[in-house]
Amino acid sequence: MRTGPFGSVLHASDYVQDGVPIITTEHFKNGSLPLIKDGMPQVSKMDYLIALLFSFFN
């Protein structure tokens, strides 16, 4: 989980129906995370791995 300008680097074509949920600070408004990822923005597992590697080396 990271904070950042996700909206500026992700485009509609980056989102998938079944992938890794993008958790933002908005999800903490109720004090807990949603248990079901339906309705949450999601990216592919490959996009997630690329972002994880990028953040690890920067």
Steps between C-alpha positions, in 0.01 A plus 500: 500500500630841409361847474555691185350666197347178367238677293765682302701190409216251447266514204169326434682241290713402804203377704381138486193316629690246712845599622683661787288764678635853525460606861495873560454719805132528403454138608592589859215747552289238678791378712550170319574362157230341285503121515376459143692650210191531278451863408859593585737615228733214405810453285650187348744293702775587250438875542508450877834316483652767277387775740630303798842454341512864395418621853753260652787640295402867536 
